[in-house]
Amino acid sequence: MVEAVTVAPKTAEHYDVLVVGAGIAGMEASLTLGDMGMKVLLVEKSPTIGGRLLLLSKVFPTLDCASCISGTKTSGTSHHPNVTMMTYSEVSEIRRNDKDGSFSLRYVEKPRYIDTALCTGCGECEKACPIILPKETEYGLRGRKAIYIPFDTAVPKKAVLDLDNCIFCGACERVCPADSIDFLQAPREHEAEVGAVILATGFEPFPIEKKESYHYGQFPNVVTSLQMDRLTGPTRPFNSILRPSDGKEPSNIAYALCAGSRDKTVGNLRCSQVCCMYSMKQAQLILGTLPAADVTLYYMDIRAYGKGFEEFYQQTKAMGVKFVRGRVAQVEEEKNGDLTVYHEDTEGPGGKGKSTHDLLVLSVGLLPMRGIEKVFKNATLELDEMGWVKLRDETRSPSETSIDGVFSAGTASGPKDVPDSIAEAASAAAQAVGYVLSWREKTGAAVGIPLPKSMPVPMPQAVEVAAK
Ligand SMILES: Cc1cc2nc3c(=O)[nH]c(=O)nc-3n(C[C@H](O)[C@H](O)[C@H](O)COP(=O)(O)OP(=O)(O)OC[C@H]3O[C@@H](n4cnc5c(N)ncnc54)[C@H](O)[C@@H]3O)c2cc1C
């Protein structure tokens, strides 16, 4: 956490609900609350909103374009009159006020070294900057500059300067037509009062370097599923799927499923719930780009549990994707960069197998995004044994946490796909509204915008029923 030197504003801001994290779950919760007349403070730690979904290619099982789904949410969130969006900001402290069930918090706005009111997102600074670094939003497949716009559809589309890697050559400052570069910016600390909190802090991918036998980071043609989602996306870094070692189009691609999940040896026993389906999605997309390629999935079980998922599995098989039942044990690199994969084959004659491929994709598991539990100063946010936000009652109230008035949305409480993350976000929003209204009724307190006694905006469904 950066040290705050400026405190602004002096008086605390007032909102109905704080939403932490602006992935699909955080955006959905904010939009639902905003549409109900609630005043929302949405705090996102990265420079842009959208979370992981914005970086995906398409989504299973419909193969809808991911950025088209999230694009309506990012623009809706950024323009909503009831949503105050604070990007590149982190909550540093939350205290629950037992008197009226509300929360007092502090959050820090990190310096972008750009005056966002002036920056037009033209990208001239990026072109002028001489420093090239791996681009986080492309998982290192491409480079970015020390001053950069995170990606083309970024919201907000404002530059950010990575001061740690800046050589202070002044090139960006000289070309900026809006005169928006400000090397003297400092972190700004804000204080706020809110009626309820929604945690939508998402997940992080399993750090697959830990599974040493897969040699990720050592063998260039071992890539992760996150990288493959970029390589198969409509906004992909290259105009085809290319393998990293020599830029060749691969013709024999393998997938190792459950890479870093359901695996005692790396300490993550949990099924990541989305890996089977996203691997099949990627296999289909690969065949769209490279129709003559062979694609093999090494799997333990195929968990195609959702609506339309089994049909998607059958369709993937019908497209010629090979399924081999067995976990990948060891990977070796050949002189030409190809990879020999040693694996179980529980349906084959010997129970073991060995095959050579020119690209190996690791279907990495999901881990909780840690850290948010530390910001609660006078209440304990309980986590489950794997570190996900613990829910008070998984079956009957799937978004209540161990703290009254704090709710969880999306993958903060465990692996989920996009539709389930959206559904849980709507549930968290409804519960947060109920919490805020019940406290107001008890105490007469007016946190955020004043609400009339009845719900301010009738639900569209209720209006329809009433009309009938
Ligand atoms: C390779 C891959 C492919 C996938 N493909 C599909 C698919 O095809 N279909 C599908 O349905 N699902 C897919 N998924 C799953 C999908 O990515 C998740 O369901 C979805 O992204 C969950 O959204 P979320 O909002 O819960 O979390 P996230 O997208 O992780 O968003 C969380 C946000 O919170 C922010 N944040 C975290 N901590 C803090 C903090 N302390 N303060 C402020 N902000 C914070 C993060 O920066 C981030 O913006 C895939 C997953 C992977 C890994």
PDBQT file of the ligand as one rigid body, heavy atoms in Angstrom, charges set to zero:
ROOT
HETATM    1  C1  LIG A 501      -8.690 -18.625 -18.589  1.00  0.00    +0.000 C 
HETATM    2  C2  LIG A 501     -10.086 -18.347 -18.084  1.00  0.00    +0.000 A 
HETATM    3  C3  LIG A 501     -11.146 -18.411 -18.980  1.00  0.00    +0.000 A 
HETATM    4  C4  LIG A 501     -12.465 -18.204 -18.524  1.00  0.00    +0.000 A 
HETATM    5  N1  LIG A 501     -13.479 -18.309 -19.431  1.00  0.00    +0.000 NA
HETATM    6  C5  LIG A 501     -14.763 -18.158 -19.002  1.00  0.00    +0.000 A 
HETATM    7  C6  LIG A 501     -15.850 -18.304 -19.926  1.00  0.00    +0.000 A 
HETATM    8  O1  LIG A 501     -15.665 -18.549 -21.117  1.00  0.00    +0.000 OA
HETATM    9  N2  LIG A 501     -17.121 -18.168 -19.426  1.00  0.00    +0.000 N 
HETATM   10  C7  LIG A 501     -17.374 -17.907 -18.110  1.00  0.00    +0.000 A 
HETATM   11  O2  LIG A 501     -18.547 -17.811 -17.723  1.00  0.00    +0.000 OA
HETATM   12  N3  LIG A 501     -16.347 -17.753 -17.218  1.00  0.00    +0.000 NA
HETATM   13  C8  LIG A 501     -15.064 -17.868 -17.630  1.00  0.00    +0.000 A 
HETATM   14  N4  LIG A 501     -14.035 -17.701 -16.734  1.00  0.00    +0.000 N 
HETATM   15  C9  LIG A 501     -14.353 -17.287 -15.360  1.00  0.00    +0.000 C 
HETATM   16  C10 LIG A 501     -14.542 -15.748 -15.287  1.00  0.00    +0.000 C 
HETATM   17  O3  LIG A 501     -13.308 -15.140 -15.557  1.00  0.00    +0.000 OA
HETATM   18  C11 LIG A 501     -15.073 -15.376 -13.897  1.00  0.00    +0.000 C 
HETATM   19  O4  LIG A 501     -16.323 -15.998 -13.685  1.00  0.00    +0.000 OA
HETATM   20  C12 LIG A 501     -15.309 -13.854 -13.760  1.00  0.00    +0.000 C 
HETATM   21  O5  LIG A 501     -14.210 -13.110 -14.216  1.00  0.00    +0.000 OA
HETATM   22  C13 LIG A 501     -15.559 -13.536 -12.274  1.00  0.00    +0.000 C 
HETATM   23  O6  LIG A 501     -15.794 -12.158 -12.123  1.00  0.00    +0.000 OA
HETATM   24  P1  LIG A 501     -15.539 -11.425 -10.726  1.00  0.00    +0.000 P 
HETATM   25  O7  LIG A 501     -16.103 -10.056 -10.890  1.00  0.00    +0.000 OA
HETATM   26  O8  LIG A 501     -16.035 -12.271  -9.625  1.00  0.00    +0.000 OA
HETATM   27  O9  LIG A 501     -13.953 -11.356 -10.547  1.00  0.00    +0.000 OA
HETATM   28  P2  LIG A 501     -12.779 -10.597 -11.350  1.00  0.00    +0.000 P 
HETATM   29  O10 LIG A 501     -13.009 -10.615 -12.808  1.00  0.00    +0.000 OA
HETATM   30  O11 LIG A 501     -11.523 -11.216 -10.819  1.00  0.00    +0.000 OA
HETATM   31  O12 LIG A 501     -12.874  -9.085 -10.839  1.00  0.00    +0.000 OA
HETATM   32  C14 LIG A 501     -12.469  -8.694  -9.552  1.00  0.00    +0.000 C 
HETATM   33  C15 LIG A 501     -12.065  -7.236  -9.569  1.00  0.00    +0.000 C 
HETATM   34  O13 LIG A 501     -11.784  -6.810  -8.225  1.00  0.00    +0.000 OA
HETATM   35  C16 LIG A 501     -10.590  -6.037  -8.218  1.00  0.00    +0.000 C 
HETATM   36  N5  LIG A 501     -10.025  -6.136  -6.853  1.00  0.00    +0.000 N 
HETATM   37  C17 LIG A 501      -9.516  -7.222  -6.231  1.00  0.00    +0.000 A 
HETATM   38  N6  LIG A 501      -9.139  -6.922  -4.966  1.00  0.00    +0.000 NA
HETATM   39  C18 LIG A 501      -9.425  -5.600  -4.784  1.00  0.00    +0.000 A 
HETATM   40  C19 LIG A 501      -9.270  -4.695  -3.702  1.00  0.00    +0.000 A 
HETATM   41  N7  LIG A 501      -8.746  -5.079  -2.543  1.00  0.00    +0.000 N 
HETATM   42  N8  LIG A 501      -9.644  -3.422  -3.870  1.00  0.00    +0.000 NA
HETATM   43  C20 LIG A 501     -10.179  -2.977  -5.041  1.00  0.00    +0.000 A 
HETATM   44  N9  LIG A 501     -10.352  -3.810  -6.122  1.00  0.00    +0.000 NA
HETATM   45  C21 LIG A 501      -9.987  -5.094  -5.987  1.00  0.00    +0.000 A 
HETATM   46  C22 LIG A 501      -9.729  -6.677  -9.287  1.00  0.00    +0.000 C 
HETATM   47  O14 LIG A 501      -8.734  -5.792  -9.739  1.00  0.00    +0.000 OA
HETATM   48  C23 LIG A 501     -10.786  -6.983 -10.360  1.00  0.00    +0.000 C 
HETATM   49  O15 LIG A 501     -10.993  -5.895 -11.237  1.00  0.00    +0.000 OA
HETATM   50  C24 LIG A 501     -12.714 -17.910 -17.160  1.00  0.00    +0.000 A 
HETATM   51  C25 LIG A 501     -11.634 -17.841 -16.262  1.00  0.00    +0.000 A 
HETATM   52  C26 LIG A 501     -10.343 -18.054 -16.708  1.00  0.00    +0.000 A 
HETATM   53  C27 LIG A 501      -9.197 -18.006 -15.737  1.00  0.00    +0.000 C 
ENDROOT
TORSDOF 0
